[in-house]
Amino acid sequence: MKDLLCFGDSNTYGYDPENKLRYDLGERWTGILSRELLPFGIRVDEEGLCGRTTDFEDRYRPGRRGSDALPKLLKSYSPEAVIIMLGTNDCKSYFGNTPSTITDGLKKLIGQVREYSSRAKILLISPIHLASGVGEKGFDEEFDEDSVKLSRELRSAYSKLAESTGCEFLAASDYASPSVADREHLDRSGHRALAAAIFNKVKKEAFI
């Protein structure tokens, strides 16, 4: 049995924007992917945390820095491959980030995986776009319209980073959009579409 570690934020955790709980295992993309890959001898290890960033300490939500958690998880799961889908929370307005500072955070995560194992494969996934108005009252005021613009710039930045570091690449925004409920998180159809895209990437391109 091979292990595939899925390391991400609330859209990997499976946050349900309708009821603010969590999608069932069979509804979130990690659970769907697990069901599809298990017959091929691949176990999916879910590690999604709401609010997780690449390498930035959130003063409002401590313990969300991805670079603090990843080395421990790599030792715990000993995966043959890692999927990293982070960046949405890095777009929060108070971080003042750019595509370059966010990819610097990703470089650190990639380096941690490579330090753990030079043979472990990495699939870098750029997140879905934030929808216009996500920072309006009643939605998520940690974001603003600059956050929306930044989220749309990540696809190109991640693609270039993946190419320069020898990682595989997939853009979640090519397959899914944020829900109308909160303009930030995947709905059920988005989870299904993303799971299908990742499954095709993993199996057709022999990612693991």
N, C-alpha and C positions, 0 to 999 in steps of 0.2 A: 504494500500500500504506500503510495506517495502522498505527501502532504503539500497542499497549496494554501499558503497563508494569504488571506484577504485583509489588508490593513487600510482602514479608512475612517470616515467620520459618520455622521448621522445617516447618510445615504447608503452606507455599508451596514450600519446598525439596523436599518430598516424602520426609521422613524415615520410614523403615520401622521401626515399633516391634518387629517380630518379629526382624529380624536386625541392626538398628541401622545399616543401610546406607541406600540411597536407592531409592525406587521407580523403575522404568523410566519413560521419557518417556511411554509410552502408558498408564501406570497412575496417575500423579499428576495432580491436577486441572488444573494449568497445561498439561500436555501434551495432555490430552483437550480442553481448551478451545481450544488452538492448532489441533488437527486440525479442530475444528468451525467455527472462525472463518476459517481460511485461505481457503476458497472465497468468502468475503465480502470478501476483500481486507484482512483484519485480521491483523497479525502479533503474536503474544503474546511479550513479552519477560519471561523468568523471572528474578526477582531475590529469591530466598528465601535466608535465612541462619539457620542454627540459633542460637538464643539471642538473636536480634535484639529489641530493645526499641523503643519509640517515641522516647524522649528521655532514657533513663537509662543511665548508665555502669555496667556490671556489673564489680565489682572482681575477680570470679573469671574472667570471660571478656571480656577487652578487645576493643575494636573492634566492639561490637555495637549501639552507639547509632544508631538509625535516622536521626536528624536529621543525623548526620555524613555518612551515605552518600547520602541521597536527592538533594541538589543535584547531585552529580557524575553520578549515574545519569540524571537528567533531561537534563543536557547531552549525555550520551553517546547516549541513545536518541531524544531529541526526540519523546516520545510525544504523541499527540493525546488520550489518556485514561490515567488511572492508577487502579489498584485498590490500596487499602491494607488489608491484613489483619494487624494487629498487636495486641498486648495480653496475650497469654498469658504471655510472659516478664515483663511488668510486674507480674504477680500474684505473683511470687516473694516469699516471706515477708520476706526481708531488705530489700526496697525499702520496705516499709511504706506501700504506695500505697493510694489510694482511687479510686473511679470518677472523681472530679474531677481528681486529679493525672494519671491516665492520659489523660483527654480533653484535658488541657492539653498533653500531649505530642503528641497527635493534631492539635491546633490548630496546633502549630508545623509539623508535616508538611504540613498543608493550606496553610498560609501559604507554605511553600517551593514547593509546586506552583503556587500562584497567582502567586508572584513570577516563576517560570519562564515561565508563560503564563496570562494571565487567561482564555483560551479553553479550556484543557485541562479536560476533565471528570474528576470524581473519584467513584469508587464506594468508599464506606467499608463495610467488612465487619467486623462484630463476630465474634470468634473462637468456636469451639466451647467448651463448658463443660469445665472440668476435672472428672474423676470423683472422687467421694469415695474417700479412701484414697490419692490420688496421691502424698502425701508420706510414705507408710509405707516402712519399710526394704525395699530391693529395687526400689523404684520411683524417684521423683524427690524426694529429701528437701529440695530447694530450695523446695518447696511445702509448705503445710500446709492444714488445713481452712478457715482464714480465706482462703487463696488460692482454694479451691473456691467459697466464698461470693462472693468478689470477682468471679470469672470469670462468675458467674451474674448479676451486676449490670451487666455491660458492655453487654448488648443494649439496655437502655433508655437508658443514658447515650450510647451511640453514635448511636442513633436521634435523640435530641434534638440532638446535635451536628450530625448530618448536616442536619437540618431548619434549624438556625440558620445554617449556613454554606453552604447551597445545594448540598450534595453528595447523590448518590444513596446509598441505604442497603440493605444486605442482611444478615441474621443467619445466619451459618454454622450456628449451633446449631439453627436451624429445620429443617435438612436433614441434619445429621450429628452423631454423638456420638464421644467418644474411644474408642479401641480398648480391649479388655479386656487387651491385652498390656501396656500401660503407663499406661492411664488418662489419657493426655495427647494422643496423636497420632491422626490419622485412619488408619483402615484402608482397604483398597482400595475397599470399598463406599462409605465416606464420601467418598473422593476423587471417585468417579463421581457421587454425588448432588450434591456441591457444584459440580462442573463443570457439571452439567445446570442447576442453579439460576442460576449465573452466566451461562451461555449464554442462558438465557431472559431474564435481566435485560438483557443487552447487546443482544440482537436485538429482542425484543418492545418494549422501551422506547427503542430507538434510542439507546443510551448512547454509541455511537461510530459 
